[in-house]
Amino acid sequence: MSTTRVFAARLAGCSVFDPNGDKVGKVRDVLVVFRSTDAPRVIGFIVEVPGKRNVFLSIGRITSIGSGQIITTGLINLRRFEQRGGEVRVIAELLGRKVTLKDGSGIATIEDVAIEEMGLAEWEVSQLFCRRPKTTASPFAKGATAFVRWADIREEEAVKGEAQSATQLVASYADLLPADLANAMLDLPGQRMLEVAEELSDDRLADVLEEMPESEQVDILNQLDDDRAADVLDQMQPDDAADLIAALTDERGEVLLDLMEPEEAEDVRFLLSYAPDTAGGLMTTEPIIVSAEATVAEGLALIRRHELAPALGAAICVTLPPYEPPTGRFLGMVHFQRMLRYPPNERLGTLLDQTLEPVQANTSAAEVSRILASYNLVSVPVVDEHNRLVGVVTIDDVLDYLLPDDWRSTDSDSDSDEKRPVSTSTATIPVKRRTPHGSR
């Protein structure tokens, strides 16, 4: 192979190619098994292939590692990866662990793991990059680092019950889109998933929760204290936050609503007043709303906002004042493409789509779906009995409703034809397990 030693954190996200140069996936983790005396042996990689499926790639089917890419023999078993007893994920389960250095210098945290080729298709953990605790109170100080061999460490026993640090794991996930990060977290052992959730910022965790099945959303939110949970809900889209709160107990839901920002909580309470299978139950209350006097230039500036969901940026709602739902009388919508065809100073009130009729808040979800499909729409406005705009239903809201509850799960076929050994090690670092969940 072109490289004989490589660090696991640098492999995360590396592209995997077949011998013809076609990309087949990207590395998500390194899989090892412990041995009773020697360093852990690398048995392969966890690779994400198209369709967000994680599969196992045996180390014996890799011909080259180097220059940010991995070359395979072209033979990859596409059955979904399922972690077996004795197998340990380096990035997900080893990084962040506390260990004791046998030289007497104290406790350190594993920040990276080097794997090295020892022979043909034989790789093992050769070194650990560890960081000792900082010795000063300065927030800018960091502890000293050291490269140590596996034989030079043992698991730290003095901090039982302390959560495993997920800092390095979160850093390796920094470039993932929310849906991909949700998929990666769902593949983690249960406790490790919660540790990662604790480490994420409020807005990042909110984005991830919106991409998870309801049961996992509830599990994670129930592990957060009330203040943190309310902060995360504040960052979610109101319709997603309403769906999540509806899945909680009435008591917890009311506590969290009281702790949320008043404006955010008001939107969520408003959405909870509608049946879930109606336009009111599916809609979001945060479309772009402007007056008829607003110009094309102003409209385009509004849809350029980074935080705006693409479906909401496809059209702008025009109403009479006030411009917060429920608004004044709804006048119509202006589509993004139409704005591009007119000069910047053109008033949006002259560009309304006269063919698009709003739906009532009590319109059934099935009827909303039919309207979106029949007229090739990305979103449809929702009004109340007084023709005041109360929100919009977007195509992603409808898809979430129409797809089965387990749509984030692909096939359940998880048996692999790859021959993967089971560890006979007596090493003290355990493998945390949980019942496998389907992943998006």
N, C-alpha and C positions, 0 to 999 in steps of 0.2 A: 504494500500500500504506500501511497505517496506521503503519508504522515504517520509517525509511530506514536505520537503523544498528542492528545487534544483535550481541551477542557469542555466539560459538559455544557456549561452555560453558553459557550460560543456555538454549540451545535444547535441550540434551540432556534427554530425557524429556518435552518439551513435547507436548501432545496435538495431533493433527491431525484436523480436522473437515471434513466435506463441507458444501456450501452449506445443507443442511437442518438442520445442527447435530448430525448423527450422527457419533460418534467413529469414525475409520477406522484409527487407529494412533497411534504416538508416535515422535518423532524420536530417532534413535540417533547420527547424525553428519551433517556437512556435507561435500559432495563438491565439490572444486575441481580445475581443471586449470591447470598453469603456462603462462605465456606468455613469449616471449623477452625482451620489454622491459617490458610492463605488469605490474601486480599480478595474482596468480592470479584466474581467473574462476570464480564459483560456478555450477555446472551443475545442482545439485539437492541433495536430502536423501536420506539412507538412513533409511527409515521401517520400524519394526517393526509388522506387522499381525497380527491374530489367527492363532494357529497358530505363533507364534514365527518367522515368516518375515520376513526383511528384503527390502524392495523399494526400487526407485529411484523417487523422486518428482521430476520435472523442475521446475526453478525457474519455468518458464513456466506451470505449472499451479497456482501458488500465487497467491491473490488478496489475502491479508492475513497479516501477521506482527505479533503484538502481544498484550499482556496474557497472556503465557504460553501462547498457543495459535496454531495456524496453520490458516488456512482455505484449502481447495483448490477447484478447479473441480468436484470430484466424480469426475474421471477419474483413476484410479490403476491402473497396470499391475501386476498381482499376480504376475508372474513373479519368481522369486528373483533378488535382486541378486547380481551378480558383478563385482568390481572389474576395470576394464580398464587396460591400459598407459597411463601418463600421468595417471591419476586419483589424487588424494591425499585421504585422509580427514583432515579438520582435527583433530578431537578425538583420533582414534586415532594419527595419524602426525605431526602438527605440534606439538601441545602437548608440552612437555618437551624440545624440540630446543634445542641450543645454537647461538647465532648470534653473529657479530661485528658490532658497531655501526660503521658507516662513519665516524662522527664522531670516532673514535679513543678513545672512552671504554671500550673493551674488550669482554669477552664478556658475554652475557646469555642467559637462558633464556626461551623463549616460554611464557607461562602462559595466554594467551587470545588469540583472534583475532576481530577485529571485521569483519563483512561489511556492505557498504553498497550500497543501491540506486542505480545510476548512470543508469538509464533504464527503460523498460518491459521487465520481465522480464530486466533486466541487472543482476546483482549481482557485486561483486568484493571481494577482501580489501582493506580500507581502512587498517586499523591493526593493530598487534601490541602486546599488553600484555606487556612483558618485565621480568624481574627480574635485576638484576646480582648477582654473588657478594657475600656478606656480608663485611664488612671487619674483624669482630672474631671472637674465638673463642667468644663467649658462645652457648650453645645456644638462647637466646631471641631472638637477633638475627636480622634478615632483611636481605637486600640491598635497595638502593634500586630502585624501579620506574620505568618510563618507557613512554610511548606512542610508538611509532615507526611510520613508513610502511614498506611492503614494500621500497621503493627504498633505504631507509636501512640495510639489513642484508645480510649475506652469511653463508653457512653457515660455522661454525667448523671450521677445518682442523686445529687444534692438538690435538684430543682424539679423533683417529681410534681406533677400537677401544673407546672408552668407551661403556658401555650408555646408551641414551637414557633420560632420566628418565621414569618413568611415574606420578609423583606426581599430576599434574593429571588424568590419565586415570582413575586409581583413584578419585580424589575424585568424578569425574563418575559413577562406577559405584556409589557408596556405598549408594544406596537400592535397588539391584537385588537380587532374590531370588537364591539360589545358582544355580538352574537358568537364570535369565535372564542372570546374569553369565557362566556357562559358555558360553551361546549367543553372547554378545557377544564373548568371548575367542576362540571358535572361528572367528569371522569376521575376526579380525585377521591380518595377515601373521605368519608363524611367529616371527620374532625378536621382534616387538612383543608377541606373546602371552607369550613367556617373560619379557620385561621386566615385564609386568604381574604375572605370577605371582611374580616376585621381590619385588615391592612389596607384595603382599598379606600380611596377618598369617597366622600358622600356621593358626588355626582357620577363617579365611575361605577360605584356599586349600584346606583339607581339605574344606570344604563344596562348593566348586566342583569339585574333582577327582571327588567322588562323583557328579557330574552329567555327567561327560564320558565319551566313548568310551574304551575301554581303551588304544588306541594313543596318544591324546593324553595320557592319564594317565601312561603310561610315558615319553613324550617329555619332559614337564615334570619328572617326578621324576628322570630321568637328567641333567637340567641343574642340579639342586640338589646342593650338597655333602652328604655323608653325614649330618652332624649336623642340617642343616635338613630333609632328607628324613625322617629319623627323627622329628623333632618334628612334622612334618605328619601322618605316619602315626599318631602318638599321638592326634591330634585327630580322626581318622576313625572311623566306626563299625567295629567289629572285622571284620565280614563284608566290608565294602568294602576295608578295609586288607588282609585276607587275599587277596582277589581280585587286588588290585594287586601285592602281593608275589609272588603266583604267576605273574604275567606278566613279572617281572624274571628276570634270570639267577640261578641258584642262589647264586652267589658274592655278588652284590649283595644279594639278599634276606636272606641269612644275616648279612651285615654290618649291615644296617639293623635286623634283629630284635635283634641284640646291643646296638644303640645305643638302642632304644626303652625306655620305662619298663617295668620287669619285669612288672607286672600286665597292661599292654596287650599286651606281646609274648607273654605266656603265653596270653591269649585268642586271639591270632592263630595261634600255633602249634597250639592246640587245634583251631581251625577248619580249618587246613591238613591235618589228619590225616584229614579226611573227603573222600570223592569229591565233586566239584562238582555232580553231578547227583542228590544225595541231600538229605534234610532237614537232615542235619548240615552239608552244604556250603553250604546256602542260609541257614541260621539266623543270628541275631545272639545273642550271649551276654550282652546287657545288658538283659533285660526287667526290669520292676519285680517284685521278689520280697519277700513278707512272710510273717509267721506267721499262723496261723489266729486268733490273739488280736488281731491288728491291727484297728482300727476303720474304719468308713466315713470318718470325718474324716481319719484318717491316710492312707488310700488316696487320697482326693481331693487331699490336700496333695502327695502324691508325683507324681500325674499333672499337676499344675499347673506342674511345672518347665519353664522356658523351653526348655532344651536338649533336652527329650524329643521324639522323633519322634512325630507324631500316631498312627501305627499302633501304636506301643508303648504309648501312653497309652489305648488303647481297652479294655484289660483288664489285670488284675493277677494274677500267679501266686502261689498259696499253697502252701507246702511245709513240711516239717519242717526243723529246722536241720541243717546250715548253710544260709545263705541266699545263697551265691554258687555259680554252676554249677561242677561238678556239686553240686546241693543234696542235702538229705535227701529222703525220699520225697515225690514230687509228690502234692498233695492235690486241686488243681483250679484253675480260673480264675474270677475275678469280673469281669463286664463293667461298664464305666463307667456305662452307662445304668441297670443294676440298683442300683448304689450310690446313684444319685440318688433312688431310690424309698424309701430307708430312712433312719432317723434317724442322726445323726452317731456315736452311741455303739454302733451295731450292729456286732457282730463279723463280720469278713469270712468266717470259717470257716462261718458259717451261710448264706452267700449263694452258695456254689459252684454253678457250672453243672454239674449232674449228667449232662447229655447230651453234653458235649464230651469226646471221648476224645483223649488225646495220641497223637502218632505216634512211632515209633522213629527213631533217628538215621539208620539205614540205609534208611528208607523212600524210595522213588524220588520225584524231583521231580514226575513226572507224577501220582503218587498224591496228593501233597500239594496239587497244583493242583486235583485233582478234589474233595478234601475241602473246601477253601476255597470253591469254587464251589457245591458241593452244599448247604452249610449256611450260605452267606452270611456267612462269617467274614472278619474283618480280619487275624486271626493265629491260629496253632495252636501249642500247646506241643510241644516235642520232648524225649523222655526216652531214657535209655540202657537197657540190659538189666536194670538194677536198679531201674527206675522212678524214677530221679533226674532232675530237670529239668536239661537241659544248654543250653537256649536256646528261642527261639521263631522260627518262620518267619512273616514278615509278608507282606501282599499285594503290597507293592512289590518284595520279594525275588523272589516268584514271577513277577511281570510282567517283571522284568529277565531272568529265565531263559527265559520263554516267547517274548518278542519276538525278532525276528531281530537278528543282531549289529549291523546298520546301522539299528536302529529310530530312533536319534536323528536320522537323515537323513530329510528329507521327500523330495519329488520332486527329480529331478536336472535339472529343466528350468530352466536359468538364462539362456537367451537373452532379452534384453529388446527390446521393440519401441520403447523410448524411443530417440530419436536423441541420442547422447552424443558430443561431439567428443573427438578424441584430441589431446593436447597436442603442440605442436611446440617447446616451450620448451627452452632450454639451461640452465635453472636447475640449480644444483649439489645441491639437496636431493633425494635419490633416493626413489623409491617402492619400499619393501621388498615383495617378492612371495613367495608360497609356493603350492604346489599347493592349490587350494581343498578344504576338508573339508566334509562335511555338518555341519549344525548342528541342535541340538535344537529 
